[in-house]
Amino acid sequence: MKLPKNFKSNFNLKENNSLKLNYFCEYFVSCDSKNDLFLIHDFLKEKKLKFWIMGDGTNIILKNNLNGLVIKNNLKGFSIYKNSIIIGAGEIWDDVVSAALDKNLYGLENLSGIPGSVGASPIQNIGAYGSEVSNFINYIETFNLEKGRFEVFSNQACNFSYRDSLFKNNPHLMITKVCLDLSNTFKPNTQYESLPKEVINAKEQRQNILSIRSLKLPNHKIIPNVGSFFKNPVISESKLDELVIKFPNIKSYLFKKNRYKVSAAWLIEEAGLKGSKKGDCGISDLHSLVFYNFSDQSDFLVTYSLEVKDIIEEKFGIILDYEPSIFS
Ligand SMILES: Cc1cc2nc3c(=O)[nH]c(=O)nc-3n(C[C@H](O)[C@H](O)[C@H](O)COP(=O)(O)OP(=O)(O)OC[C@H]3O[C@@H](n4cnc5c(N)ncnc54)[C@H](O)[C@@H]3O)c2cc1C
């Protein structure tokens, strides 16, 4: 059976996940071309294997060695048509933000500095500083690994919402291309509380975002982490009213009619867990949503995150949800 040239057996994933977890997968393939996709489909069909798609591994937690095939998306490409850019899923997200600005195409500034690949950006609808990638997506091309064919989704068909999309629950759809519609006029988005309100141009806005991020988020290349470990929970108005009586300083925002987003960072801080430690893992003292891990195994990290979830549930009656994907 013909296999893509970058196909490996018993592959160590340590250098492919930002937590630097030392787990192996049975098979690993870097998908570099459309032809590779068809070969991978045939291989999966014949072997009936479990599979996982990954980009740069900055939002995954490996729980153990993986029995099956890990497919690393490495499909490149960048082209511009009027105000739209069409990008291969294996490109680096932040390189695209920077390249768009160089071409005087605006909109992505507030999403500067988010690690990872373009193909992963729609999965959890990446967002930061009052912006989300779904605001710019025109269409997404995917390869259906079960059916062995390309399928295209309009923005509306992607069912985007806060840190969620259709793709999160359909892991057989491998994103191969993303088309973003940008603007040739810079309209600064400075609504987020810590952003300077006066900006001269989009490059300055990008620099402001990068500076704030470097102060608030530990660098995953030095301190292994996956960014925010939990999503901000969304609760009803009546639940919020109940909490405000006990916790008048609770940090919340109107999400949509009668639904409020509560800051998960605030909940963790209020529970006194910011900067707490367990063995080789803990919660950053820079940002209470960032769990770090200096062990090359994930056992303690997972156990500790469950303990934190329990503490938050007991104190506030809120169940936290993981933001990263768990591979096991
Ligand atoms: C320090 C730090 C800061 C961060 N800050 C932010 C932030 O501000 N906002 C934010 O939203 N996120 C943030 N993140 C999380 C992360 O950067 C994003 O989720 C990013 O999109 C992950 O990209 P990746 O290529 O590393 O994906 P991976 O970690 O490799 O994969 C993540 C998920 O996407 C799936 N996936 C990946 N590629 C594809 C594909 N081509 N087709 C189908 N499925 C795919 C995987 O199966 C997995 O479920 C941060 C992470 C770190 C480490």
The ligand as an SDF file (V2000), in Angstrom:
LIG
                    3D

 53 58  0  0  0  0  0  0  0  0999 V2000
    0.5610   30.6940   25.2380 C   0  0  0  0  0  0  0  0  0  0  0  0
   -0.7400   30.4040   24.5310 C   0  0  0  0  0  0  0  0  0  0  0  0
   -1.6480   31.4320   24.3160 C   0  0  0  0  0  0  0  0  0  0  0  0
   -2.8620   31.1740   23.6730 C   0  0  0  0  0  0  0  0  0  0  0  0
   -3.7270   32.2090   23.4670 N   0  0  0  0  0  0  0  0  0  0  0  0
   -4.9080   31.9910   22.8650 C   0  0  0  0  0  0  0  0  0  0  0  0
   -5.8390   33.0610   22.6570 C   0  0  0  0  0  0  0  0  0  0  0  0
   -5.5810   34.2130   22.9790 O   0  0  0  0  0  0  0  0  0  0  0  0
   -7.0190   32.7720   22.0670 N   0  0  0  0  0  0  0  0  0  0  0  0
   -7.3370   31.5040   21.6490 C   0  0  0  0  0  0  0  0  0  0  0  0
   -8.4440   31.3150   21.1160 O   0  0  0  0  0  0  0  0  0  0  0  0
   -6.4720   30.4760   21.8110 N   0  0  0  0  0  0  0  0  0  0  0  0
   -5.2810   30.6830   22.4140 C   0  0  0  0  0  0  0  0  0  0  0  0
   -4.4010   29.6400   22.5940 N   0  0  0  0  0  0  0  0  0  0  0  0
   -4.7600   28.2940   22.1490 C   0  0  0  0  0  0  0  0  0  0  0  0
   -4.1790   27.9340   20.7410 C   0  0  0  0  0  0  0  0  0  0  0  0
   -3.1870   28.8290   20.3850 O   0  0  0  0  0  0  0  0  0  0  0  0
   -5.2550   27.9400   19.6720 C   0  0  0  0  0  0  0  0  0  0  0  0
   -6.3130   27.0920   20.0170 O   0  0  0  0  0  0  0  0  0  0  0  0
   -4.6980   27.5020   18.2970 C   0  0  0  0  0  0  0  0  0  0  0  0
   -5.6760   27.6990   17.3180 O   0  0  0  0  0  0  0  0  0  0  0  0
   -4.2160   26.0530   18.2920 C   0  0  0  0  0  0  0  0  0  0  0  0
   -3.5300   25.8360   17.0680 O   0  0  0  0  0  0  0  0  0  0  0  0
   -2.6710   24.5160   16.8520 P   0  0  0  0  0  0  0  0  0  0  0  0
   -2.2610   24.4900   15.4240 O   0  0  0  0  0  0  0  0  0  0  0  0
   -1.5810   24.4540   17.8450 O   0  0  0  0  0  0  0  0  0  0  0  0
   -3.7710   23.3790   17.1230 O   0  0  0  0  0  0  0  0  0  0  0  0
   -3.5670   21.9800   17.8540 P   0  0  0  0  0  0  0  0  0  0  0  0
   -3.2580   22.2090   19.2910 O   0  0  0  0  0  0  0  0  0  0  0  0
   -2.6350   21.1350   17.0910 O   0  0  0  0  0  0  0  0  0  0  0  0
   -5.0420   21.3840   17.7280 O   0  0  0  0  0  0  0  0  0  0  0  0
   -6.1080   21.9780   18.4360 C   0  0  0  0  0  0  0  0  0  0  0  0
   -7.4240   21.3140   18.0020 C   0  0  0  0  0  0  0  0  0  0  0  0
   -7.6600   21.6030   16.6270 O   0  0  0  0  0  0  0  0  0  0  0  0
   -7.7470   20.3900   15.8650 C   0  0  0  0  0  0  0  0  0  0  0  0
   -7.0920   20.6750   14.5800 N   0  0  0  0  0  0  0  0  0  0  0  0
   -5.8680   21.2360   14.3960 C   0  0  0  0  0  0  0  0  0  0  0  0
   -5.6500   21.4230   13.0890 N   0  0  0  0  0  0  0  0  0  0  0  0
   -6.7450   20.9660   12.4280 C   0  0  0  0  0  0  0  0  0  0  0  0
   -7.1200   20.8850   11.0530 C   0  0  0  0  0  0  0  0  0  0  0  0
   -6.3270   21.3310   10.0770 N   0  0  0  0  0  0  0  0  0  0  0  0
   -8.3340   20.3400   10.7460 N   0  0  0  0  0  0  0  0  0  0  0  0
   -9.1540   19.8810   11.7250 C   0  0  0  0  0  0  0  0  0  0  0  0
   -8.8410   19.9160   13.0400 N   0  0  0  0  0  0  0  0  0  0  0  0
   -7.6570   20.4660   13.3850 C   0  0  0  0  0  0  0  0  0  0  0  0
   -7.0630   19.3300   16.7010 C   0  0  0  0  0  0  0  0  0  0  0  0
   -7.5670   18.0440   16.4090 O   0  0  0  0  0  0  0  0  0  0  0  0
   -7.4000   19.7890   18.1070 C   0  0  0  0  0  0  0  0  0  0  0  0
   -8.7130   19.3660   18.4250 O   0  0  0  0  0  0  0  0  0  0  0  0
   -3.1630   29.8650   23.2290 C   0  0  0  0  0  0  0  0  0  0  0  0
   -2.2250   28.8300   23.4140 C   0  0  0  0  0  0  0  0  0  0  0  0
   -1.0300   29.1020   24.0500 C   0  0  0  0  0  0  0  0  0  0  0  0
   -0.0290   27.9930   24.2450 C   0  0  0  0  0  0  0  0  0  0  0  0
  1  2  1  0
  2  3  1  0
  2 52  2  0
  3  4  2  0
  4  5  1  0
  4 50  1  0
  5  6  2  0
  6  7  1  0
  6 13  1  0
  7  8  2  0
  7  9  1  0
  9 10  1  0
 10 11  2  0
 10 12  1  0
 12 13  2  0
 13 14  1  0
 14 15  1  0
 14 50  1  0
 15 16  1  0
 16 17  1  0
 16 18  1  0
 18 19  1  0
 18 20  1  0
 20 21  1  0
 20 22  1  0
 22 23  1  0
 23 24  1  0
 24 25  2  0
 24 26  1  0
 24 27  1  0
 27 28  1  0
 28 29  2  0
 28 30  1  0
 28 31  1  0
 31 32  1  0
 32 33  1  0
 33 34  1  0
 33 48  1  0
 34 35  1  0
 35 36  1  0
 35 46  1  0
 36 37  1  0
 36 45  1  0
 37 38  2  0
 38 39  1  0
 39 40  1  0
 39 45  2  0
 40 41  1  0
 40 42  2  0
 42 43  1  0
 43 44  2  0
 44 45  1  0
 46 47  1  0
 46 48  1  0
 48 49  1  0
 50 51  2  0
 51 52  1  0
 52 53  1  0
M  END
$$$$
